Amino acid sequence: MHVLLSKKKKGAWQRFYRSPLFDIGQFLLLIVLIVWFFNRSVEELGYHWQWYQVPRYLYVWDESGFRAGPLLHGLGVTLKISAISLFLAFTIGMVTALLRLSNSMPGRVLARVYLEVSRNTPLLIQLFFIYFVMGPIFNLDRFWAAVLSLSLFEGAYASEIFRSGIVSVEKGQWEASHSLGLSFRHAYRFVVLPQAVRRILPPLASQAISLIKDSALVSTIAVYDLTMEAQALISETFLTFELWFTVAFMYLLITVSLSFLVSYLEKRTAVV
């Protein structure tokens, strides 16, 4: 009886350590320590916190009703860029993974070249190349140049995640699919991919979070996302610490919400 209780207690602790709540607690503790450290530092510099000024840069509530401030407007741009880029990155990643696993030599070579170029060059360089070189040729504005850059860069990493998930499916599943008369395409769709998706959800979630954080780089080509709006406000108000901490918290809300969504999907797709 004592052994069973001990195992249940150990299992409960393991579930707690693996849950997003444990990660959130660690992050909040880190934020508290950072705030304490900066507070002590700025006291030596004579810095005065002005948190009361931050809400007006988030929203305005007057006689005409609710109006989004610069930070919320930038958050909307960040979410839009991230959502479109995620969809395109996962699509590119899936197509690239299938090309690498195909019997087509040109397809495998094309996928390999794309992977090596994307993964071995910095995102910032790719962003500048697409905006300043390809943009004028294909008439891309800065928004779509940012989306294309993020999609191609993150799609290369997503393709390896998809490929590893597909390869991890046991060969017997393929044989069983063919013995049931399923075509190659139907075996992929109904047998292999559903099993692969369950295995690759955690790394795909990490890649999605990475894309959201990397989207801050689009401010370098004057896309007024959350980071760019914060930089513009800081240059006007000099509320450096207050605004950057607010922006960090807004990014945290996005990534934590995504983590909870993926955790929910993992439970729904788990094999009973």
Secondary structure as GFF3:
##gff-version 3
##sequence-region A 1 272
A	DSSP	alpha_helix	2	18	.	.	.	ID=ss1
A	DSSP	alpha_helix	20	45	.	.	.	ID=ss2
A	DSSP	three_ten_helix	51	53	.	.	.	ID=ss3
A	DSSP	alpha_helix	55	58	.	.	.	ID=ss4
A	DSSP	beta_strand	59	62	.	.	.	ID=ss5
A	DSSP	beta_strand	65	68	.	.	.	ID=ss6
A	DSSP	alpha_helix	70	101	.	.	.	ID=ss7
A	DSSP	alpha_helix	105	119	.	.	.	ID=ss8
A	DSSP	alpha_helix	123	129	.	.	.	ID=ss9
A	DSSP	pi_helix	130	134	.	.	.	ID=ss10
A	DSSP	alpha_helix	135	138	.	.	.	ID=ss11
A	DSSP	alpha_helix	142	168	.	.	.	ID=ss12
A	DSSP	alpha_helix	171	179	.	.	.	ID=ss13
A	DSSP	alpha_helix	184	187	.	.	.	ID=ss14
A	DSSP	pi_helix	188	192	.	.	.	ID=ss15
A	DSSP	alpha_helix	193	214	.	.	.	ID=ss16
A	DSSP	three_ten_helix	215	221	.	.	.	ID=ss17
A	DSSP	alpha_helix	226	237	.	.	.	ID=ss18
A	DSSP	alpha_helix	240	269	.	.	.	ID=ss19
###
